[in-house]
Amino acid sequence: MSASPPPPGPAPARLAAELSRLPPSCGAVRLVAIDGHAGSGKTTFAALLAEALGGAPVLHLDDFATHREPFAWVDRLVDGVLAPLERGEPARYAPYDWTARGFGAVRTLAPAPVVLLEGVGAGRRELRPGLARVLWMECPPEAAWARGRLRDGPEQEEFWHGWVRAERQHFAADPTRPTADLLVRQVPSGYEVMAGPA
């Protein structure tokens, strides 16, 4: 399902107003996916959008993925977060610690009017039925990966070699961009939001 771009104004504020008017998609929650290549700016845009939404919670898929399972996190997300939210209950999940290479202390997430799901694969096929909107961050993969490598530093270079291969395989089998409702592009003045190709 495609969506019209929001009316003129600062992109996060305009988009926040539109998202708040959507019908709930996961229990009473409007679950909004922000997908794109690693390094494409998803986390930064999610933070701006969450602020425009009055402090909406952001779920980072980096808390569900692991070194060994970069994309095999659907069951953890569904069982710990989506199923409870669908029932109107608080979600509970243990975030993955990328330094210690293990899961940490359990966090609780109460249902909210809008919850942002941010990360590579957030708009994947298994999740789309429960999503109110799918946003795709427009950034060529090579440019996004270069930004990600710069951000993470040389100590993560080995990880990035494996990650790029895994990400290519994921999007080849389950591309998000063709099904996105809205495309978000970073421009000198901030962000531009456009209708998606779907």
Order of alpha helices (4+ residues) and beta strands (2+ residues): alpha-beta-alpha-beta-alpha-alpha-beta-beta-beta-beta-beta-beta-alpha-alpha-beta-beta
